[in-house]
Amino acid sequence: MVLIRLKRLGSTRKPFYRVVVTDSRNRKAGAYLDLLGIYDPKPKNDVLKIEKDKLEGWLKKGAQMTPKVKALVRRLKDETAGGGDRKAAGGQA
């Protein structure tokens, strides 16, 4: 099965993630098929960028998202629909 999941990078206590497409049998830090975006969860520069066209293409091919990636995609859709204000979209600031 093909999964869309987060690949952790960064150093201790400074996580940084890539949103990647990979085979479910690969390790989380292993090789991936395609890079879809980035996620930086640090509070000051909470960065989330995902290429929507690539994401939709992989979903049409049958790839499954992990629960965390589903939540991030939902948050990204809420931010774009709500004008980018996380408080208005129901998120925490």
C-alpha positions as CSV (number, residue, x, y, z in Angstrom):
1,M,0.0,0.0,0.0
2,V,1.2,3.5,-0.8
3,L,1.0,6.0,2.2
4,I,1.3,9.8,2.4
5,R,3.0,10.4,5.7
6,L,5.5,12.6,7.6
7,K,9.2,12.0,7.4
8,R,11.0,13.5,10.4
9,L,14.1,15.6,9.9
10,G,16.0,18.0,12.2
11,S,17.9,17.6,15.4
12,T,16.9,16.7,18.9
13,R,14.0,18.9,20.1
14,K,13.9,20.8,16.8
15,P,11.7,18.6,14.6
16,F,11.1,19.4,10.9
17,Y,9.0,17.2,8.7
18,R,8.6,16.4,5.0
19,V,5.2,15.3,3.7
20,V,6.2,12.3,1.5
21,V,4.6,9.5,-0.5
22,T,6.1,6.1,0.3
23,D,5.5,2.4,0.3
24,S,4.0,1.3,3.7
25,R,6.8,-1.3,4.0
26,N,9.5,1.3,4.0
27,R,10.9,2.7,7.2
28,K,9.6,6.2,8.2
29,A,13.1,7.6,7.6
30,G,13.6,5.5,4.5
31,A,13.3,6.2,0.8
32,Y,10.2,7.9,-0.6
33,L,8.5,8.1,-4.0
34,D,7.6,11.8,-4.1
35,L,7.9,14.9,-1.9
36,L,4.6,16.7,-1.5
37,G,5.5,19.5,1.0
38,I,7.0,20.5,4.3
39,Y,5.7,21.0,7.9
40,D,7.6,22.9,10.6
41,P,5.7,22.7,13.9
42,K,7.8,25.2,15.8
43,P,5.5,27.8,17.4
44,K,7.1,31.0,16.0
45,N,7.2,29.9,12.4
46,D,4.5,27.3,12.0
47,V,5.0,26.5,8.4
48,L,2.8,24.1,6.3
49,K,3.2,23.9,2.6
50,I,1.7,21.1,0.5
51,E,1.5,20.9,-3.3
52,K,-2.2,20.3,-3.8
53,D,-2.0,19.1,-7.3
54,K,0.5,16.4,-6.4
55,L,-1.6,15.4,-3.4
56,E,-4.7,15.1,-5.4
57,G,-2.9,13.0,-8.0
58,W,-1.6,10.5,-5.5
59,L,-5.0,10.3,-3.8
60,K,-6.5,9.4,-7.2
61,K,-3.9,6.7,-7.6
62,G,-5.1,5.2,-4.3
63,A,-2.6,6.5,-1.8
64,Q,-3.8,6.6,1.8
65,M,-3.0,9.5,4.2
66,T,-2.0,8.9,7.8
67,P,-4.2,10.5,10.5
68,K,-1.7,13.3,11.1
69,V,-1.4,14.2,7.4
70,K,-5.2,14.2,7.2
71,A,-5.4,16.7,10.0
72,L,-2.7,18.9,8.5
73,V,-4.5,18.9,5.1
74,R,-7.8,19.8,6.8
75,R,-6.1,22.6,8.7
76,L,-4.5,23.9,5.5
77,K,-8.0,23.9,3.8
78,D,-9.5,25.7,6.8
79,E,-6.7,28.4,6.7
80,T,-7.1,29.0,3.0
81,A,-10.9,29.2,3.3
82,G,-10.8,31.4,6.4
83,G,-8.2,33.9,5.2
84,G,-5.3,32.4,7.2
85,D,-6.6,33.3,10.6
86,R,-6.1,30.2,12.8
87,K,-8.3,31.5,15.6
88,A,-11.2,31.9,13.2
89,A,-10.6,28.5,11.8
90,G,-10.9,26.8,15.2
91,G,-7.2,26.3,15.7
92,Q,-5.1,27.3,18.6
93,A,-2.8,30.3,18.3
